[in-house]
Amino acid sequence: MPDVTQQENAVAPWQQRKDWVSGRIEDEGRGSGLALLIFALLWNGISWTITLAIWGEGGEHGPAHYFILLFPVIGLLALVSAIYALVRRGRYGVPVFELVTLPAPLGRALGGHVRIPRGLPVASQIEIGLKAIHRTVTRTGKNTSTREAVLWETRRVLPGTVGDGPGVSVPIAIPIPREAPETSAANANDRILWRLEIRSAVPGVDFLARFEVPVFYTSESETPLTPEQLARFG
């Protein structure tokens, strides 16, 4: 385990992100719909121009002509995904996870509330997942690939949410084993991250929100949760 005293006397790693320090973490997907829409429009513009030019040439249509059709199909799928993400954003707003534990200590628990501004009925069944992920980024020439391997995971289902003004609130209290890996971000291409995920099947557009949360070994990790505390989390 790391030297906790030395770690906490220095600038703690969980104090290096403004959203963690503020205790308010916004949904990772808040801007993904717009970014995907821009990508889809560019992809479709280029792929359809090339496809129409090739198919417009006369002569026999061979395998290459049919292969080129894959590119506009990919563009249409990306466009549908972008529209779906934008509709989801319009319906639910930007969910925020309000941390109670900063950081969440290994051997203790992650605690807080996910605030959903609108659109999710109070009676909705909620699925909550927390994962420790090893993410590696590999670059070969101009190509970049990202791989995520789940190192630890837990899931639970809540029967409903709590009314919170015009929106709803989802209480979060998830025990974390002491032996799980802590967050590490020193190397952006090879790091450990923890992701909180909230899902709910809703007619029309399902709800989905993801938050990267701080999980570290701290002095509190030396005092694990009691059986009574663990029973309350269940």
Secondary structure, 3 states (H helix, E strand, C coil): CCCHHHHHHCCCHHHCCHHHHHCEEECHHHHHHHHHHHHHHHHHHHHHHHHHHHHCCCCCCCHHHHHHCHHHHHHHHHHHHHHHHHHHHHHHCCCEEEECCCCEECCCEEEEEEEECCCCCCCCCEEEEEEEEEEEEEEECCEEEEEEEEEEEEEEEECCCEEECCEEEEEEEEECCCCCCCCECCCCCEEEEEEEEEEECCCCCCEEEEEEECEECCHHHHCCCCHHHHHHHC
